[in-house]
């Protein structure tokens, strides 16, 4: 049986209405995946900077700092750390630019 034009129009309207919802769900899933990846990348930071970047000791807290500042500091540790840097220069060698951006974004948001 061949579909009638009205049935095709209804089906097209239905698909057209759902397409933005599917795109929104895909973006939401991607955002959740990024948060999960950021949490994995941030796990080693907790040893010194405390859970969620809130340091309980003399080591600086990093939660809530501006993302741009964190990116700049982390890249400096990785690429041109001063001689008296503790362990940060060695830790940052394991992160690429995208991971540093993700990590900085995570700590910038987690403190808000």
N, C-alpha and C positions, 0 to 999 in steps of 0.2 A: 504494500500500500504506500502510495506516495504522500508525503506530508503536505498539508495545505499551507499556503502563504501565511496564514494567521498563526499556525503552529510554529512555523519557522521564525516568525517575528518574535513570538513569545520566548522561544528557545534562545534566540540571539540576545534579547533583552536580559534574560536571566544570566547568560554567560557574561555579558557586558557588565552587569551589576556585580557579579562575583569576582571579576578580574582584579579590581582594586583591592578587594578584601584579601585575595590570595597574595597579592604583592605586599600588602601590609603585614600579613602573617609571615611571609618570607623575610621581610626586613626585621621584624620582631625576633624571629628565630636567629638571624645573623647577629643582632645586637646581643642576645643572650649568649651566643657562642663566644662573642668577643669578651664579654664580662667573664665568662668561664676561663678563657685563655689568659686574661689579665690576672685573674686570681691565681692561676697556676704559676705564671711568671712572677707574681708578687710573693709567693710562699717563702722563698729564701730570705726575703727582706725582713720578715717577722722576727727572725732570730736576733737581729740587732735593733731594728726600728719599732718593734712591737707589733701586735696584731693590728691589722688595718692601718699601719703606719703611725700609730700613736705610741711613741716611745715612753717606757716607764723609767728610763734612766737618763744618763747624760748624753746619750746619742740623740741627735736631732730627730724630732718628730717630722714626718714628711706628709702626713695626711692633711689635705686641704690647701696645700701650697699650690700656687698657680701652675698649670700644666706647662706653660712655656718655660718657667723657671726650672722646673724639674727636668724637662727635656735638655735644657742647656747644661745643667749640672751633670746629668747622667752621661751626656755626650762628652763633656769635658773629662769626666772620670775615665771613660773608655778611650778617648783619643789623645788626650794631652794632660794626664793627671800629674799633679805636682809630686815631687820625690817623696814627700812625707805623707802621702795618702796611705790610709790603712789598707783595707781589703777591697774597697770599692773599685779601684782600677782593674783588679783581677776579675771581680764579679761581672763588671760591665762588658768585658771582652766577649762574654758569651751571648750578648744581645745584639741584634741588628737594629737598624734605625726604626723599622716598623714596630718592633717589640718594645723599644725604648719609648716610643710615642704612646703605645698602648699602656705600658706600665705607668707612665707619667699621668696619663688621663685617668687611670684607675685611682691612683693616690690623690689626684686633685679632686675627684668626685667623692671618694670615700670619706673625706673629712668634712663634707658639707651636710 
